[in-house]
């Protein structure tokens, strides 16, 4: 397929791997975190780690917004769904994320709650139009990639005069989380030398938001696409920065990402949303300025205000290692639940539920590695 197969060429991947091996210094380790679950799945699916030299290690990061959503916010969504006057619209991944007390949205639906899986904000708007007697709440979640569609849905609802459309906002901001992984004080950390930066997120926000992080923490960032050659090229670019003592933001994904990003999309977001003072991330705790909420002038669409949502902190299953996996401190196989009681069919944590979660990636593509010789695992 033109414009896709070109980025999946095995011969070129091995050629880039040879360059990485030739340029990686033997007297040091290279530890790079990929922030996005799309990168994690590309690495696992195409076996990219097998192409890397022993001293170049990829560390899986937060992955996706479903993975980092704290249990307390899932409990809020379940309570909204249990309101007999509410139709809760949500994406598929969120249906099976566990809340407290062994509850989930799919279990709430089975018990009679009006929970509907949608593919976009447009579906939720359509339901609100077609069923004016129902209070339709869209469970909005996502990094900066999915925030503009939510903003546009709210603007459309206002223009149309819809009085039964509301948004439960859980949009979060990636630069703040990247900074928390390196500079936060409350959690155990993993040593990192650089980041493979988000792809789709950066098409919206551009490369500028990462510059202060790279400079302040002296960690290089390379924005990369999601195809295997994109990831391999980004790793080579990071290794070269390390060797040269540089720590800047570079853009490998030049076919989609610009310095300033999508100005029109950012304008929609700025019109509708403002930054929360703090927000909880699963595994990372409360991070300042890391999430969005509706501005006061759009409060008529704010489900938190209209329905009096008051989030109560909830603890994850103590046996689930999702938090440590999201920070890169542990791997999926370090969790005693992985592959036993926790599988994609019976997920115990969000890392296994989400299609972009680290545990789901390892379950789908990576388990064969666990049987390899110990010396290969140690490398």
N, C-alpha and C positions, 0 to 999 in steps of 0.2 A: 504494500500500500504506500503510495507516494506520500512523502513528508512524515511517515511514521517508521517504516522499515529502515530508512536511512539512519535512524537513531537507535536501531537495534542490531546493528551489524556486528557479529561476533568477532570477525577479523579485526575490525577497528577497535573494539573493546579490548582485545588482547594486546593490540599495539599501544593503546593508552596505558594499560596495566604494566607493560614493559617499561614505559617511560617513568611511571610512578616508582617501580622497583629500582630503576637506575638512579633516580634522583633522591629517593628516600635515604637519608643518612643512617648508617648502621649503628651509630652511637646514640641514637635517640628514638623515642616512640612518638607516633603521630596519632592523636586521639581526637577524632572529629565527630560531632553530633549532628545528625540530620533531624531537623525539627519536625518536619511533616511526615505523616503516616504514608503519604504517597511515595516519598523517597524510601521509607522503610520497606514497603512492599516491592518496589523496584529492586532494591538490594537483595531481598530474599528471593523474589521470583526468578531473577536472572542470575543468581549465584555470584553476585559481584564480590562478596567477601572472599570467595575462593580465588579470585584473580589478584587480590592485594597481597603485598609482602607481609611477613609476620609482624612487623613493627608498625603497620598502619591499621588502626582499629576503628571501626564505625560503632558509634554508641547511639542507641535509639532514644529519641526524645519524646516530648509530650504527645505527638502523633496527630491528634484531631480534637476538635472542640467537644465531641461526645465523650472522649476519654477523660478530659480534664474537668468535666462538669461535676461539681461536688454532690454528694448524696442528698444534702439538704434541699438543693434546687430541684432534684428529681422528686423528692417528697412533695414540694410545692406544686409541681405539675400534676402529680397523682391526685392531690387534694382538689385542684381545680377540676380535673376530669370527673371526680366523684360528685361534683355539684350537678344536680339534675337539670339545671337550666343551661349548662355549658356544653358546647361541642368543642372538644380540644383537637386541634389539627397539628400533626407532628410528622417528622421524617421517620423513615423506617428504622434506622439505627436506634432511635430513642425508645422505641416500643419495648425493647427487652432489657434496657439498662436497669439493674436492680436498685430499688429504693430501700427504705427501712422496712423491717418487719416482713421480709420476703415478698414485698409488693413490687409491681412494675406496671407500666401503662397497659401492656398487653393483658396482664392479669386483671387490671381494673376494667378493661373492655370486656373480658370474659364474664366479669361480675355484673355487667350491665351499663357501665359508663359509656358515654358517647365519645369515643376516641377514634379519630379517622386518620389514616396514613395519607399524606399528600406528597407530591413531588416538587411543589414550589409554592411560593406565597400566592400565586395566582389561583391555585386550587382553593386555598382558604378564603380568598376574596369571593370566589364564585359561590362557595357554600354560604357565605354571609348574605350574598345577594338573593340566592334561591330560597333561603330559609330565614326570613326576617324575624321569625318568632324565636329563633335560637340565638344565644350569645356565643359567638364563634371566637375562640381564643387560639391564636397561632403561637405555638411554642417555638419562638425564634432562637436559633442557636447557630454559632459559627464564628470563625475568625473573620478577618476583614473581607474575605471573599464573598460571603453570603450576606453581609450587612447592607450593601446597596439595594438588593431586591426587597429587603424588609422595609427600608426607608421609602422606597417607591410604592410599596403596598399601602403604607400608612398615608402617603400623600394622595394616592388614588382613592382611598376610603374617604378622606376628607373632601376631596373634589366631588365624589359621588354622594356625599351626605350619608354614608353608612353609619348607623348608630349601634350596630350589633357586632362590630369587628374590633377585636382587641389583640394586643401583642404582649406575650410574656417574654421579656427581653433577656437573653443570655448571651449576647454577642461579646466576645472577648478580643483582646488586642495582643498580637504576638510579640512586638518588640519588648513590652514590659515583662512578658514571661521569659524571654531569652535572657534578659538582664537578671531576673530572679534566679534562674538556674545557676548563673555564675556568681552573682553578688548577694543573694539572699542569705539570711543569717540563721534561719530556724531549722533547716533540714540538712541531713547528710548530703554531701556533694560528691560528684565524680570529677576527676581531673580532666580538663578539656583544653585542646589547643586551638580549636576553630569550629565554625558552624557551616553546614550546608543550609543556606537560608531558604525560607518558604518560596514556592513558585507562584501558585495561584494568588496567594495573599499579596505578593509583590507586584502582580499585574495591576492591583488596585492602589496600593500605597506607594509603589515605587521603591527605589533603593535608599532614598535619603534617611528614612527613620532608623536605619541600622548604623549610620555613621558615628553617632555619639557613643553607641555601645562599643563598636570596634576600637575607637580611640581610647575611651575610658578604661576598658578592661584589657586592651592590647590583644584582642582576639580577632583574627580575620574572619570575614563572612563572605561566602560566595553564593549568590542566588543561582539556583540550578533548576532546570526543567526536570520532568518526572521520568524521562526515558533513560535506559541504562547508560547510553553514551553521555547524556547530560550529567549524570551522577559521577561517572568516571572522570570526566573532564573537570568537574568541580573539585574532586579529590586531588587531582593533579595541581590545580590552581592553588588550593589550600597548602599543599605540601611545598610548593614553590615559595609562597609567601612566608611560611615558617623558615625555610632555608635562607631566605633573604632578609629575615628579621623585620618583615613588614606586617602590618595589621590594619588592612583597609577593607572596604566593601568592593567586591568585584561582581560583575554581572555576567554569568555564563549564559543566562536565558535571554539573550538579546532579541530573540525573535518574538518575545511577548512582553518583556519587562523594560520599562524606561526609568529614567531618574525620578521623574515626578509622578509616575503612575497614571491612573485614570482620573483626570481632574473633574470630569462631570460626575462620576460615581462618588468621589470624595465630597463634592458639593452637596449631593443629595444626603449623604450621611451627616455632614455637618449641620444641615438644616434641621434634621429630625432628632439627632442624638447628641448627648453630651457625655463626658467621661464621668464614671463613678469614682468616688474617692478611694474605694477599695473593693475588692471582689475576691471570693475564695476560689482557688483552683485545686482540683483534686491532686494531691501529691506535692503541691507547691505552697499550700496555705493561702493566706490573704496577701494579695499583691496590690500595692497602690496604683491607681490610674491604669488599671488593666482591663476594664470592661466599660460597656456603654449602657445608658438608660435613656428613656425618652425625655425630651425637653418638656418643660412645664406647659408650653403652648400646645403640646400634643398629649396632654394628660388624659384627655377623653378616650384615648386608645390604649392607655397603660393598664394592663391587667393587674399589675401589682397594686396600683392605687384603687382601681375600681372594685376589686374583689378582696382588698385588704390582705394581700400576701405578706406574711412575716416569716422569713426563712429562719428555721431552727437548725443549728448545726447538728449533723448526724455523723456518727463514726462508721467507717467502712468495716466490712468483715475483717476481723483481726488476722485471719489466716491469709487474706488476699494481699498480694504484694504490688498491687496496681500503683500505689503512690511512689514506691521506690523505682518501679519500672519506668514510670513517666519521667522521673528525674535522671534516668540513665544509671542509677546506682546498682540496679539488679537487672538481670535478664529474665525473660519469661520462664526459662527452665529452673531458675532459682526459687520459683514459687512452688510450694508443695501441692498446691491445688491444680497446677497446670497439667492438663491431659488426664486428670483423674476425675474429680468431681466438676472441674471447670473445663468445659469444651464449648464450641460455638452453639451446640444444641442446649447446653445447660450452663450458661455463663454466670460466673460468680462476681465478675468485675467488668468495668467498662472497657478495659484493654482487650477483652475477648469478644465483647459485643460488637464493637465498631469494626466495620470492614477495613478501617485504616489503623486499627490498634496493633501494638507490637505483638501481643499474644496471638491475635488472629493471624498476623503475618507468619509468625513462627509455626503456628499450628498448620497453616496451609502449605508453606514452602520450606520451612527450616528444620523440621524434626529429624530429617535424615542425618543432619549434622551431628546430632547427639550420639550417634553410634560410631563416629569417626575416632581415630586414635587420640589418646589423651594429649599427645604432643601437639597435634593440630588444634585441639580445643584450647590448649593453654596459650597458643600463639594469638 
